[in-house]
Amino acid sequence: MIKLTKLNNEIFVVNCNQIESIEKIPETKIVLMNKDFYIVQEDLDEIIEKIIEFNAKITDLNKRIQIVQD
């Protein structure tokens, strides 16, 4: 999950695994797999960076779990 900000300054979280596409229109539009979409304040590159950070945390957590189980 990544934290984003709507144009009205409302903060929400979205499951980044459900993102189908991200468009610059000039705002940033996030389209989900179910075709719902959000217009957000964050820049396209910032969203990509948030997704990378989230995935890195998940990978790190999985590695820690595997070490403990071994």
N, C-alpha and C positions, 0 to 999 in steps of 0.2 A: 504494500500500500504506500502511496506517495501523497503528501500533503500539497494541495493547490489552493489558489485563491480565485474566486469568481470576481467578475467586474464590480459587483456591489460590496466587495471586501469580505464576503463570507468565505471562511476557510472550510474546506472539506477534504476528504481522502478518497482516492480512487484506486481500485485494484489495477495495477499497471499491466497485469497479465490479460486484462480485458480490453486494452487499448488496441484498436484496429489501425487508426491513423492519427497523425497530428498535422494540422494545416496552419499555415500563417496567412491570415486573410484581411487586414494586417494584424488583428488580434490573434491569439492562439486558440484554435478550435481542436478539441480532443474528441474523436469519434470512437465510441465503444463498439464491441462486437455485436451488441443488440441494436445498433444504429442510434442509440441515444448519444447526445453530444453535450459538451460543456465549453463555454467560452471562458478562458482564464487569463489572468494577468501575467503569469509567468511566460518567459520567452521560450521558444522551441528548444534551444540548446540547454536551458536550465532544466526543462522537463526531462530531456534525455539524460542529463547528468543525475537527476534524482532517481531515474529508473536504474541507471548503472550502479549507483550507491546502494539502492535497495537490493538489487540482485547480488551484489558483492556481500552484503550482510547475510543474505540467505545462504550463499555458498560457504561463507566462513562458519556460520552456525552448523551447517551440515558436516563440515570437516571436524568441528569440535565434538559433535555427537558421535561421529565415527571413531574418534580417538578414545573417547570415554568407553565406548562399547568394546573396543579391542582390548 
